[in-house]
Amino acid sequence: MTTLGKLVVVVVVAAVVVVVVTVMGKAIVV
């Protein structure tokens, strides 16, 4: 896998984590 490919994977995973944490955070607050 190329370095760019790894970077894309890291960015995608990070984005998913942020979304999940945000949704869970909102659910807990609500």
N, CA, C and O atoms as CSV, one atom per row, in Angstrom:
chain,resi,resn,atom,element,x,y,z
A,1,MET,N,N,0.857,-1.203,0.000
A,1,MET,CA,C,0.000,0.000,0.000
A,1,MET,C,C,0.889,1.249,0.000
A,1,MET,O,O,1.912,1.297,0.684
A,2,THR,N,N,0.491,2.231,-0.760
A,2,THR,CA,C,1.299,3.451,-0.855
A,2,THR,C,C,1.106,4.321,0.383
A,2,THR,O,O,0.184,4.119,1.173
A,3,THR,N,N,1.997,5.285,0.526
A,3,THR,CA,C,1.889,6.207,1.670
A,3,THR,C,C,0.595,6.998,1.575
A,3,THR,O,O,-0.070,7.236,2.583
A,4,LEU,N,N,0.238,7.405,0.359
A,4,LEU,CA,C,-0.998,8.165,0.165
A,4,LEU,C,C,-2.200,7.321,0.564
A,4,LEU,O,O,-3.146,7.818,1.176
A,5,GLY,N,N,-2.154,6.046,0.213
A,5,GLY,CA,C,-3.254,5.146,0.567
A,5,GLY,C,C,-3.415,5.048,2.072
A,5,GLY,O,O,-4.530,5.091,2.592
A,6,LYS,N,N,-2.290,4.917,2.772
A,6,LYS,CA,C,-2.333,4.841,4.238
A,6,LYS,C,C,-2.900,6.127,4.821
A,6,LYS,O,O,-3.684,6.095,5.770
A,7,LEU,N,N,-2.503,7.256,4.251
A,7,LEU,CA,C,-2.981,8.552,4.736
A,7,LEU,C,C,-4.492,8.656,4.574
A,7,LEU,O,O,-5.191,9.130,5.470
A,8,VAL,N,N,-4.988,8.211,3.425
A,8,VAL,CA,C,-6.431,8.244,3.160
A,8,VAL,C,C,-7.168,7.387,4.189
A,8,VAL,O,O,-8.195,7.799,4.726
A,9,VAL,N,N,-6.637,6.193,4.459
A,9,VAL,CA,C,-7.267,5.293,5.422
A,9,VAL,C,C,-7.317,5.943,6.801
A,9,VAL,O,O,-8.341,5.891,7.481
A,10,VAL,N,N,-6.208,6.556,7.209
A,10,VAL,CA,C,-6.144,7.210,8.522
A,10,VAL,C,C,-7.174,8.331,8.619
A,10,VAL,O,O,-7.867,8.468,9.627
A,11,VAL,N,N,-7.264,9.128,7.561
A,11,VAL,CA,C,-8.222,10.246,7.546
A,11,VAL,C,C,-9.655,9.735,7.632
A,11,VAL,O,O,-10.467,10.276,8.383
A,12,VAL,N,N,-9.963,8.699,6.866
A,12,VAL,CA,C,-11.317,8.139,6.867
A,12,VAL,C,C,-11.669,7.592,8.242
A,12,VAL,O,O,-12.755,7.852,8.760
A,13,VAL,N,N,-10.746,6.830,8.836
A,13,VAL,CA,C,-10.982,6.257,10.158
A,13,VAL,C,C,-11.193,7.365,11.191
A,13,VAL,O,O,-12.096,7.288,12.024
A,14,ALA,N,N,-10.352,8.388,11.125
A,14,ALA,CA,C,-10.468,9.513,12.062
A,14,ALA,C,C,-11.829,10.191,11.910
A,14,ALA,O,O,-12.467,10.535,12.905
A,15,ALA,N,N,-12.271,10.382,10.675
A,15,ALA,CA,C,-13.560,11.031,10.422
A,15,ALA,C,C,-14.701,10.198,11.015
A,15,ALA,O,O,-15.619,10.737,11.634
A,16,VAL,N,N,-14.629,8.886,10.820
A,16,VAL,CA,C,-15.670,7.999,11.353
A,16,VAL,C,C,-15.698,8.077,12.878
A,16,VAL,O,O,-16.769,8.145,13.480
A,17,VAL,N,N,-14.527,8.067,13.496
A,17,VAL,CA,C,-14.447,8.142,14.957
A,17,VAL,C,C,-15.068,9.438,15.460
A,17,VAL,O,O,-15.828,9.439,16.429
A,18,VAL,N,N,-14.740,10.535,14.796
A,18,VAL,CA,C,-15.286,11.843,15.194
A,18,VAL,C,C,-16.810,11.832,15.099
A,18,VAL,O,O,-17.492,12.312,16.004
A,19,VAL,N,N,-17.338,11.292,14.019
A,19,VAL,CA,C,-18.796,11.245,13.827
A,19,VAL,C,C,-19.439,10.396,14.913
A,19,VAL,O,O,-20.439,10.801,15.506
A,20,VAL,N,N,-18.876,9.226,15.178
A,20,VAL,CA,C,-19.434,8.328,16.195
A,20,VAL,C,C,-19.415,8.993,17.565
A,20,VAL,O,O,-20.406,8.949,18.294
A,21,VAL,N,N,-18.297,9.604,17.913
A,21,VAL,CA,C,-18.177,10.267,19.216
A,21,VAL,C,C,-19.188,11.408,19.316
A,21,VAL,O,O,-19.817,11.600,20.357
A,22,THR,N,N,-19.339,12.161,18.232
A,22,THR,CA,C,-20.284,13.289,18.230
A,22,THR,C,C,-21.712,12.787,18.423
A,22,THR,O,O,-22.462,13.339,19.228
A,23,VAL,N,N,-22.085,11.750,17.693
A,23,VAL,CA,C,-23.441,11.194,17.793
A,23,VAL,C,C,-23.686,10.658,19.198
A,23,VAL,O,O,-24.729,10.924,19.795
A,24,MET,N,N,-22.729,9.906,19.725
A,24,MET,CA,C,-22.880,9.353,21.073
A,24,MET,C,C,-22.951,10.477,22.097
A,24,MET,O,O,-23.728,10.408,23.050
A,25,GLY,N,N,-22.143,11.507,21.898
A,25,GLY,CA,C,-22.136,12.653,22.805
A,25,GLY,C,C,-23.498,13.321,22.821
A,25,GLY,O,O,-24.024,13.650,23.884
A,26,LYS,N,N,-24.072,13.522,21.633
A,26,LYS,CA,C,-25.392,14.141,21.544
A,26,LYS,C,C,-26.438,13.255,22.207
A,26,LYS,O,O,-27.329,13.749,22.899
A,27,ALA,N,N,-26.329,11.949,21.995
A,27,ALA,CA,C,-27.297,11.011,22.564
A,27,ALA,C,C,-27.240,11.064,24.089
A,27,ALA,O,O,-28.270,11.020,24.762
A,28,ILE,N,N,-26.006,11.161,24.629
A,28,ILE,CA,C,-25.840,11.205,26.086
A,28,ILE,C,C,-26.411,12.513,26.631
A,28,ILE,O,O,-27.091,12.525,27.657
A,29,VAL,N,N,-26.125,13.613,25.931
A,29,VAL,CA,C,-26.620,14.924,26.373
A,29,VAL,C,C,-28.141,14.950,26.334
A,29,VAL,O,O,-28.787,15.442,27.259
A,30,VAL,N,N,-28.706,14.416,25.254
A,30,VAL,CA,C,-30.159,14.407,25.103
A,30,VAL,C,C,-30.722,13.293,25.978
A,30,VAL,O,O,-31.935,13.091,26.015
